[in-house]
């Protein structure tokens, strides 16, 4: 049973006579542990109708490139197959997702959708709710604790959100039971105009940046791939997570963020696996802090901040301090093109950028250093913010995510506190290469990235 706190009505329209129940899938791109899907199955059973799942494929997403679409289509291929095996119809149509949803809503008894937190996602859902002419339900399945239940206001940082999540989280770390579907969609005749299984052909038809190439050698999309990574992490890396998560030569990280970004795995499924693991309590708790508190702090930020992708969204104290030091001399200053080509004087930063270019991923400790140096090496803090956000959204597989926007903001003081004042940074937290050498085996990291580049 899906917790009622995850479900909200987006309009007051009644259900209608229809040929099917429509689940407009956009954020939760999976057939496993998907609350929106199970709500739609329950509605289809109640109305004795088949269930249609639909996905709108648009290429009008700023920053999205062949790398992102290739990974997403791999996941959707697996999802479509799993849905059909369950007796559920799946169609993909090219077009703006809200327009695709409205086309198919015309024959639906009611519409179920998953929940998104970014501006564009909210606008799509509001448009469908206003024009569908039948009930539209949203189901929140990509956080552990429903976001507005946790906090309807913008939180200062992890310490304030943690207090609110702590008494709630165990209620929602619960396995989701899959319900049998009573009416098969085998005879349902609804056509799509795109097939995710034809990913290579689809990529040639989309108006996207093909220079940012797929990274299939390092990441393949889909729930089965995510689950395999989860199993490997829980058995091999979680037992030393706290002690070893900053190790750069042999990373003790989950690498699940791309799968979470595309909704290919549920954070609840991850939390259940971690909670069941036979590992030291400090390691399990440390990872759940990242998965639940830190990740859902990012969701809180974008959910309560309309301009979450703008420099103006940063805390007042940080912007004031950076403005006071905006004219400080910079020993090094790089433009976007130099940064994107990993052409700086710093071999550690260049290695981090190369990891991003080659694999679509970067160790979290290096992400912090990488971002702080872009602030230090840009002509102004505003220029640094723009460079960092553009690089993040273009090359990371998990770019354009709530965590992405919060992580970029963190570089400039978001969810942090003032530190001792220094040139360029003011009172915003500073990082340097000496810290990397002191705290990590940075030379092992550079060697590992060199090997990744050679392998690619």
TORMARVEX-69727 format. One record per residue (C-alpha): residue number from 0; x, y, z. Coordinates in steps of 0.1 Angstrom, whole numbers. Example, Ala and Ser with C-alpha at 12.3 -4.5 7.8 and 13.67 -1.06 7.14 Angstrom:
REM residues 2
[rec 0, [123, -45, 78]]
[rec 1, [137, -11, 71]]
***
This chain:
REM residues 456
[rec 0, [0, 0, 0]]
[rec 1, [13, 35, -9]]
[rec 2, [14, 59, 20]]
[rec 3, [-14, 85, 16]]
[rec 4, [11, 113, 23]]
[rec 5, [27, 105, -10]]
[rec 6, [-5, 111, -29]]
[rec 7, [-20, 145, -38]]
[rec 8, [-49, 156, -61]]
[rec 9, [-37, 183, -86]]
[rec 10, [-72, 193, -95]]
[rec 11, [-108, 189, -84]]
[rec 12, [-121, 174, -117]]
[rec 13, [-141, 141, -114]]
[rec 14, [-131, 108, -129]]
[rec 15, [-146, 102, -163]]
[rec 16, [-157, 73, -184]]
[rec 17, [-126, 61, -202]]
[rec 18, [-108, 33, -221]]
[rec 19, [-80, 31, -196]]
[rec 20, [-63, 46, -166]]
[rec 21, [-33, 67, -177]]
[rec 22, [0, 68, -157]]
[rec 23, [20, 96, -172]]
[rec 24, [55, 85, -163]]
[rec 25, [82, 112, -164]]
[rec 26, [103, 113, -133]]
[rec 27, [100, 78, -119]]
[rec 28, [113, 59, -149]]
[rec 29, [110, 24, -135]]
[rec 30, [86, -5, -131]]
[rec 31, [100, -16, -97]]
[rec 32, [92, 0, -64]]
[rec 33, [73, 28, -81]]
[rec 34, [45, 42, -59]]
[rec 35, [29, 61, -88]]
[rec 36, [27, 29, -108]]
[rec 37, [11, 11, -79]]
[rec 38, [-15, 39, -73]]
[rec 39, [-23, 36, -110]]
[rec 40, [-27, -2, -108]]
[rec 41, [-50, 1, -79]]
[rec 42, [-71, 27, -97]]
[rec 43, [-73, 5, -129]]
[rec 44, [-84, -25, -107]]
[rec 45, [-110, -4, -90]]
[rec 46, [-124, 8, -123]]
[rec 47, [-119, -26, -141]]
[rec 48, [-99, -9, -168]]
[rec 49, [-65, -16, -184]]
[rec 50, [-35, 6, -175]]
[rec 51, [-16, 26, -200]]
[rec 52, [18, 41, -191]]
[rec 53, [30, 69, -213]]
[rec 54, [63, 88, -216]]
[rec 55, [68, 121, -235]]
[rec 56, [101, 124, -252]]
[rec 57, [113, 160, -257]]
[rec 58, [146, 173, -269]]
[rec 59, [138, 208, -256]]
[rec 60, [158, 204, -224]]
[rec 61, [187, 229, -220]]
[rec 62, [220, 211, -214]]
[rec 63, [206, 176, -222]]
[rec 64, [229, 158, -246]]
[rec 65, [234, 124, -263]]
[rec 66, [250, 112, -231]]
[rec 67, [219, 117, -210]]
[rec 68, [194, 105, -236]]
[rec 69, [213, 73, -243]]
[rec 70, [213, 64, -206]]
[rec 71, [177, 73, -202]]
[rec 72, [165, 53, -232]]
[rec 73, [184, 23, -220]]
[rec 74, [165, 25, -188]]
[rec 75, [131, 31, -205]]
[rec 76, [137, 0, -227]]
[rec 77, [139, -22, -197]]
[rec 78, [110, -4, -180]]
[rec 79, [88, -9, -211]]
[rec 80, [96, -46, -212]]
[rec 81, [88, -51, -175]]
[rec 82, [55, -33, -178]]
[rec 83, [44, -53, -208]]
[rec 84, [53, -85, -189]]
[rec 85, [29, -74, -162]]
[rec 86, [1, -68, -187]]
[rec 87, [5, -30, -188]]
[rec 88, [7, -10, -220]]
[rec 89, [36, 14, -226]]
[rec 90, [38, 41, -253]]
[rec 91, [64, 67, -259]]
[rec 92, [56, 98, -280]]
[rec 93, [78, 126, -291]]
[rec 94, [67, 160, -280]]
[rec 95, [65, 182, -249]]
[rec 96, [56, 158, -221]]
[rec 97, [26, 178, -209]]
[rec 98, [12, 178, -245]]
[rec 99, [17, 141, -248]]
[rec 100, [0, 135, -215]]
[rec 101, [-30, 157, -226]]
[rec 102, [-33, 138, -259]]
[rec 103, [-37, 105, -241]]
[rec 104, [-57, 119, -212]]
[rec 105, [-86, 125, -236]]
[rec 106, [-94, 87, -234]]
[rec 107, [-85, 82, -198]]
[rec 108, [-108, 78, -168]]
[rec 109, [-82, 95, -147]]
[rec 110, [-45, 105, -148]]
[rec 111, [-18, 95, -124]]
[rec 112, [16, 112, -126]]
[rec 113, [48, 111, -106]]
[rec 114, [62, 142, -89]]
[rec 115, [90, 165, -101]]
[rec 116, [106, 193, -83]]
[rec 117, [121, 215, -110]]
[rec 118, [103, 245, -124]]
[rec 119, [97, 229, -158]]
[rec 120, [84, 197, -142]]
[rec 121, [59, 216, -120]]
[rec 122, [47, 237, -150]]
[rec 123, [41, 205, -170]]
[rec 124, [20, 190, -142]]
[rec 125, [1, 222, -135]]
[rec 126, [-8, 225, -172]]
[rec 127, [-21, 189, -174]]
[rec 128, [-41, 193, -142]]
[rec 129, [-57, 225, -156]]
[rec 130, [-66, 211, -190]]
[rec 131, [-71, 173, -186]]
[rec 132, [-108, 175, -177]]
[rec 133, [-105, 146, -154]]
[rec 134, [-89, 138, -120]]
[rec 135, [-52, 141, -119]]
[rec 136, [-33, 125, -90]]
[rec 137, [4, 131, -83]]
[rec 138, [24, 105, -64]]
[rec 139, [58, 113, -48]]
[rec 140, [81, 83, -51]]
[rec 141, [116, 97, -55]]
[rec 142, [123, 107, -20]]
[rec 143, [121, 87, 12]]
[rec 144, [100, 112, 32]]
[rec 145, [74, 132, 12]]
[rec 146, [90, 166, 7]]
[rec 147, [62, 189, 20]]
[rec 148, [55, 167, 49]]
[rec 149, [92, 170, 59]]
[rec 150, [92, 207, 55]]
[rec 151, [71, 232, 35]]
[rec 152, [97, 260, 40]]
[rec 153, [133, 265, 28]]
[rec 154, [157, 249, 53]]
[rec 155, [189, 266, 64]]
[rec 156, [209, 234, 62]]
[rec 157, [211, 198, 71]]
[rec 158, [209, 204, 108]]
[rec 159, [175, 219, 106]]
[rec 160, [160, 194, 81]]
[rec 161, [175, 164, 99]]
[rec 162, [155, 172, 131]]
[rec 163, [123, 171, 110]]
[rec 164, [131, 140, 90]]
[rec 165, [143, 119, 120]]
[rec 166, [108, 112, 135]]
[rec 167, [93, 105, 101]]
[rec 168, [117, 85, 81]]
[rec 169, [110, 50, 95]]
[rec 170, [74, 53, 85]]
[rec 171, [85, 55, 49]]
[rec 172, [113, 30, 47]]
[rec 173, [89, 3, 38]]
[rec 174, [89, -22, 10]]
[rec 175, [63, -16, -16]]
[rec 176, [41, -45, -25]]
[rec 177, [34, -51, -62]]
[rec 178, [-3, -56, -69]]
[rec 179, [-16, -80, -96]]
[rec 180, [-34, -62, -125]]
[rec 181, [-69, -75, -130]]
[rec 182, [-75, -62, -166]]
[rec 183, [-47, -68, -191]]
[rec 184, [-39, -41, -217]]
[rec 185, [-32, -67, -243]]
[rec 186, [-61, -56, -265]]
[rec 187, [-56, -19, -259]]
[rec 188, [-48, -1, -292]]
[rec 189, [-28, 31, -285]]
[rec 190, [1, 40, -307]]
[rec 191, [34, 57, -299]]
[rec 192, [57, 72, -324]]
[rec 193, [91, 64, -307]]
[rec 194, [105, 31, -293]]
[rec 195, [132, 34, -266]]
[rec 196, [146, 1, -278]]
[rec 197, [157, 19, -310]]
[rec 198, [178, 43, -290]]
[rec 199, [206, 47, -316]]
[rec 200, [181, 57, -343]]
[rec 201, [162, 80, -319]]
[rec 202, [194, 98, -310]]
[rec 203, [199, 107, -346]]
[rec 204, [164, 123, -349]]
[rec 205, [166, 144, -317]]
[rec 206, [179, 179, -317]]
[rec 207, [206, 174, -291]]
[rec 208, [243, 179, -285]]
[rec 209, [260, 148, -299]]
[rec 210, [295, 160, -290]]
[rec 211, [288, 150, -254]]
[rec 212, [289, 114, -261]]
[rec 213, [273, 84, -243]]
[rec 214, [295, 67, -216]]
[rec 215, [281, 32, -218]]
[rec 216, [315, 17, -210]]
[rec 217, [311, 32, -175]]
[rec 218, [274, 35, -170]]
[rec 219, [245, 16, -185]]
[rec 220, [210, 27, -178]]
[rec 221, [182, 7, -162]]
[rec 222, [169, -7, -129]]
[rec 223, [187, -40, -132]]
[rec 224, [220, -21, -136]]
[rec 225, [212, 1, -106]]
[rec 226, [203, -29, -85]]
[rec 227, [236, -46, -95]]
[rec 228, [255, -15, -84]]
[rec 229, [236, -14, -51]]
[rec 230, [244, -50, -43]]
[rec 231, [280, -45, -51]]
[rec 232, [282, -14, -30]]
[rec 233, [264, -29, 0]]
[rec 234, [286, -60, 1]]
[rec 235, [320, -45, -9]]
[rec 236, [321, -8, 0]]
[rec 237, [295, 0, 26]]
[rec 238, [313, -19, 54]]
[rec 239, [341, 8, 53]]
[rec 240, [320, 36, 40]]
[rec 241, [328, 62, 67]]
[rec 242, [365, 55, 69]]
[rec 243, [371, 51, 31]]
[rec 244, [345, 73, 13]]
[rec 245, [372, 100, 7]]
[rec 246, [396, 75, -8]]
[rec 247, [402, 86, -43]]
[rec 248, [423, 57, -57]]
[rec 249, [397, 30, -48]]
[rec 250, [364, 49, -44]]
[rec 251, [340, 36, -17]]
[rec 252, [310, 53, -32]]
[rec 253, [277, 39, -45]]
[rec 254, [278, 55, -80]]
[rec 255, [239, 55, -79]]
[rec 256, [233, 92, -84]]
[rec 257, [227, 88, -122]]
[rec 258, [201, 62, -115]]
[rec 259, [184, 82, -89]]
[rec 260, [184, 113, -112]]
[rec 261, [164, 94, -139]]
[rec 262, [142, 76, -114]]
[rec 263, [156, 43, -124]]
[rec 264, [158, 31, -87]]
[rec 265, [138, 41, -57]]
[rec 266, [157, 57, -27]]
[rec 267, [135, 36, -5]]
[rec 268, [148, 4, -22]]
[rec 269, [183, 17, -15]]
[rec 270, [175, 25, 21]]
[rec 271, [160, -9, 27]]
[rec 272, [191, -26, 13]]
[rec 273, [214, -5, 34]]
[rec 274, [193, -10, 65]]
[rec 275, [193, -48, 60]]
[rec 276, [231, -50, 54]]
[rec 277, [253, -66, 80]]
[rec 278, [277, -37, 84]]
[rec 279, [289, -15, 112]]
[rec 280, [261, 8, 123]]
[rec 281, [282, 39, 117]]
[rec 282, [286, 30, 80]]
[rec 283, [250, 23, 74]]
[rec 284, [239, 55, 93]]
[rec 285, [265, 76, 74]]
[rec 286, [253, 65, 40]]
[rec 287, [216, 70, 50]]
[rec 288, [225, 105, 61]]
[rec 289, [237, 112, 25]]
[rec 290, [208, 94, 8]]
[rec 291, [180, 109, 30]]
[rec 292, [191, 141, 48]]
[rec 293, [215, 155, 22]]
[rec 294, [197, 145, -9]]
[rec 295, [163, 156, 5]]
[rec 296, [178, 189, 16]]
[rec 297, [185, 195, -21]]
[rec 298, [149, 186, -29]]
[rec 299, [138, 210, -3]]
[rec 300, [160, 238, -18]]
[rec 301, [146, 235, -54]]
[rec 302, [111, 228, -41]]
[rec 303, [109, 260, -21]]
[rec 304, [131, 283, -43]]
[rec 305, [119, 293, -77]]
[rec 306, [152, 307, -88]]
[rec 307, [172, 277, -76]]
[rec 308, [194, 279, -107]]
[rec 309, [203, 316, -103]]
[rec 310, [232, 333, -84]]
[rec 311, [205, 353, -66]]
[rec 312, [193, 321, -48]]
[rec 313, [225, 321, -27]]
[rec 314, [224, 332, 10]]
[rec 315, [227, 370, 15]]
[rec 316, [258, 366, 37]]
[rec 317, [276, 347, 9]]
[rec 318, [267, 371, -19]]
[rec 319, [277, 401, 2]]
[rec 320, [310, 386, 11]]
[rec 321, [318, 375, -24]]
[rec 322, [309, 410, -37]]
[rec 323, [334, 426, -13]]
[rec 324, [361, 404, -28]]
[rec 325, [350, 404, -65]]
[rec 326, [378, 426, -75]]
[rec 327, [405, 407, -57]]
[rec 328, [434, 397, -79]]
[rec 329, [432, 361, -92]]
[rec 330, [465, 343, -97]]
[rec 331, [448, 322, -125]]
[rec 332, [417, 330, -145]]
[rec 333, [401, 307, -170]]
[rec 334, [372, 310, -195]]
[rec 335, [345, 284, -199]]
[rec 336, [362, 268, -230]]
[rec 337, [395, 263, -211]]
[rec 338, [377, 247, -182]]
[rec 339, [357, 224, -204]]
[rec 340, [389, 213, -221]]
[rec 341, [406, 206, -188]]
[rec 342, [433, 231, -196]]
[rec 343, [444, 246, -163]]
[rec 344, [477, 247, -144]]
[rec 345, [464, 223, -118]]
[rec 346, [469, 185, -125]]
[rec 347, [444, 175, -98]]
[rec 348, [416, 197, -111]]
[rec 349, [424, 186, -147]]
[rec 350, [421, 149, -136]]
[rec 351, [387, 156, -120]]
[rec 352, [375, 173, -152]]
[rec 353, [387, 144, -173]]
[rec 354, [369, 120, -151]]
[rec 355, [337, 140, -157]]
[rec 356, [343, 142, -195]]
[rec 357, [351, 105, -199]]
[rec 358, [327, 88, -175]]
[rec 359, [299, 114, -167]]
[rec 360, [307, 110, -130]]
[rec 361, [331, 124, -105]]
[rec 362, [340, 114, -69]]
[rec 363, [321, 136, -45]]
[rec 364, [352, 148, -27]]
[rec 365, [367, 159, -60]]
[rec 366, [334, 176, -70]]
[rec 367, [338, 199, -40]]
[rec 368, [374, 208, -49]]
[rec 369, [365, 211, -86]]
[rec 370, [337, 235, -79]]
[rec 371, [357, 256, -54]]
[rec 372, [385, 261, -79]]
[rec 373, [361, 273, -106]]
[rec 374, [349, 300, -81]]
[rec 375, [386, 309, -74]]
[rec 376, [396, 310, -111]]
[rec 377, [367, 329, -126]]
[rec 378, [367, 366, -134]]
[rec 379, [338, 372, -110]]
[rec 380, [317, 350, -86]]
[rec 381, [287, 354, -110]]
[rec 382, [308, 341, -139]]
[rec 383, [321, 312, -118]]
[rec 384, [285, 302, -109]]
[rec 385, [275, 303, -146]]
[rec 386, [306, 282, -156]]
[rec 387, [301, 257, -129]]
[rec 388, [264, 252, -135]]
[rec 389, [269, 248, -173]]
[rec 390, [297, 223, -169]]
[rec 391, [277, 203, -143]]
[rec 392, [245, 201, -164]]
[rec 393, [263, 194, -196]]
[rec 394, [287, 166, -187]]
[rec 395, [274, 149, -155]]
[rec 396, [249, 121, -161]]
[rec 397, [232, 133, -129]]
[rec 398, [232, 169, -141]]
[rec 399, [200, 191, -140]]
[rec 400, [191, 174, -107]]
[rec 401, [180, 189, -74]]
[rec 402, [212, 177, -60]]
[rec 403, [231, 194, -88]]
[rec 404, [216, 228, -81]]
[rec 405, [222, 224, -44]]
[rec 406, [258, 212, -49]]
[rec 407, [266, 242, -71]]
[rec 408, [250, 265, -46]]
[rec 409, [271, 249, -18]]
[rec 410, [303, 259, -35]]
[rec 411, [291, 295, -31]]
[rec 412, [279, 292, 5]]
[rec 413, [245, 275, 3]]
[rec 414, [237, 253, 32]]
[rec 415, [270, 263, 48]]
[rec 416, [282, 289, 73]]
[rec 417, [307, 318, 72]]
[rec 418, [344, 308, 75]]
[rec 419, [375, 328, 82]]
[rec 420, [379, 356, 56]]
[rec 421, [404, 353, 28]]
[rec 422, [410, 367, -7]]
[rec 423, [385, 360, -35]]
[rec 424, [363, 337, -13]]
[rec 425, [356, 362, 14]]
[rec 426, [339, 341, 42]]
[rec 427, [328, 313, 18]]
[rec 428, [345, 280, 25]]
[rec 429, [379, 275, 8]]
[rec 430, [396, 243, -5]]
[rec 431, [432, 239, -18]]
[rec 432, [455, 213, -33]]
[rec 433, [474, 210, 0]]
[rec 434, [443, 197, 16]]
[rec 435, [439, 171, -11]]
[rec 436, [474, 159, -5]]
[rec 437, [470, 158, 32]]
[rec 438, [436, 141, 33]]
[rec 439, [436, 118, 3]]
[rec 440, [459, 99, -20]]
[rec 441, [455, 123, -48]]
[rec 442, [482, 109, -69]]
[rec 443, [464, 75, -69]]
[rec 444, [433, 94, -82]]
[rec 445, [452, 110, -110]]
[rec 446, [466, 76, -120]]
[rec 447, [431, 61, -119]]
[rec 448, [417, 88, -141]]
[rec 449, [446, 84, -166]]
[rec 450, [437, 47, -168]]
[rec 451, [401, 55, -174]]
[rec 452, [410, 79, -202]]
[rec 453, [432, 52, -218]]
[rec 454, [404, 26, -215]]
[rec 455, [379, 49, -231]]
***
